[in-house]
Amino acid sequence: MTPSQSVIRVAIIGGRVASPEGIQFAYETGKILAERNVILYTGGGPGIMEAASRGAHEAGGIVVGVLKEDDDSWANEHVRIPIVTGMGDLRNGIIIRSVHGAIAVEGAYGTLSEIAFTLGYEKPLVGFHSWNIPGLLAVERAQDAVDRILELIESAD
């Protein structure tokens, strides 16, 4: 099933520790994605994941959290659909395999692994103050991130 035939799924990837700008960007991006009827995937935890989840949840969107733990107690309160893996950071591949594209927000090595999966699977990727890597399109505003990722997903169709 192609994105034009199904609901589009986008991951917001980023770390548990983030700057205030990163948190605000993730919140706004999650909210805009939900307003555009996009299903949001995150790692389900704190930081960037929680901010994006809160934005999407407040806008009435669907939030999927792919959790690294073996129970759902680590999920932030805005995750509507927890997926318990018990796989630690290996769950990063599941997140990226489940979506049509990803938006990286800042991030450390866990985010870098998700970026690598996204590029390796040849999926669209944009980023805000994230890694400087060929294939990752830098954006500065949440609206630009959403517009660009949806354009890239549609053109990949």
N, C-alpha and C positions, 0 to 999 in steps of 0.2 A: 504494500500500500504506500503510495507516495504522499508527501505533505499536502498536496492539493486535494487528496481524497480522504484525509483524516485530520484530526486535531493536531496542530503543531505542538511539539514538545521541545522545550529549550532548557538547558541547564545553566544555572548561574554557579560558577565555581570560584572558590576563594577560601581563605583561611579563617580559622577560629579567632585569630588576632588580626585586627584591621584598624586603619586610620578612621577618624570621624568622616572624612570625605568618602572613603570606601564604603562605610556603613550607609551613608546617605545615598550614594550612587546605587548600591545594591537594593535598598528599600524602594527607591524610585523606579528602578528597572523592573523589579518584581511586580510593582503596582501596574506599570504600563503594560507589561506582558499579560497580566490577568485581564486588564481592560480590553486587550486585543484577543481574548479567548485562547491564549496559549497556556498549556499546562507547564508548570514550573517544576523542574527537578533540581534538588540540591543534595548535599550530603546529610542534611537534616539536623545539623548541630548548631552551635553558637556562631557569633561573628557575622561574616558575610552571609553565611547560609541562613541564619536567623533573620537578618535584616531583609533579605530577598523574600523569604517565606512570609514575614510579617506584611510586607508591601502587597504581595499577591493575595494573601488571606484577607486583608482589609478591603481589597478591591473585589472580593467574592470569587477569587480564582481557586483552582485546584493546585495543591502543593503536595508533591511526592518527595519524601525523604528516604534516600537509600543509605541506610545506617551501617556503620562499621561494626557496631556491637551485636551481641547475640540476643538482645531484647530491645524493646522500644523506649526504655526509660531515658535514653540520651537524646531522643528527638525533641526539637524545640516545640513549643506549644502551638505553633502555626502549621505544623505538618498535618495534613489531612489524611494522607496515605503513607504510613511507614512501611518500608521494606527492610526487614531485618536480615542481615547477611552473616554476621559473626566473622567477617572476612578482613577486618581492619581496612587499611588503605587499598587493599586489592579490590575493594568494592568500587574504586574509581572507574575501572573499566566498564562495570555494569551501568554506572551513571551515563557515561558517554555513549555506550551502545544503545541506550534506551531513548536517546534524543535525536532530533534533527540537526541541532547546532548548539554551540555553547558561548557563553559570555564570561570571560575571566575577569575577576575583580581583584587587583593586587595579588597577594598569595605568595606562599612559600613553596617548598618542594612537593607537597601533596598536590597543589594547584598545578605545578609544572608537570607532574605525571598525567593529570587530566588534560592539560594542553597537548602533551605528546600523544595521548590516545586520540584526541579530537583530530589532530593533524594526520596521524597515522591512518585513521579511518576515513580521511578526506572529507570531514564534515566542516561546515562553516564555523568560523571562530572570530570573535571580536574581543577586545580587552580594554580595561580601564586601569591605567597605572600598573600594568602587569609586566610580564616578561617581554623583553625585546627579542622576538623570534620571528623569522620569516614565516609568513602564513597567518600571523596574528595581526589583525587590523586594529590599530589603536583608535579609540574614541574618547571624547571628553565629556559627553552628556548622555544621560540615561535615554532620552528620546532618540538620539542618534544611534545608540547601541541597539535598541529595539528595531528601529527602522532598518538599519543595515543588516542585522542578523536575519530578519524576516525576508529581506530582498535576496540575500545570499541563499537562504533555504529554498525560496521559490525558484531562483535561477538554477539551482542544482537539480530541481525536479525534472 
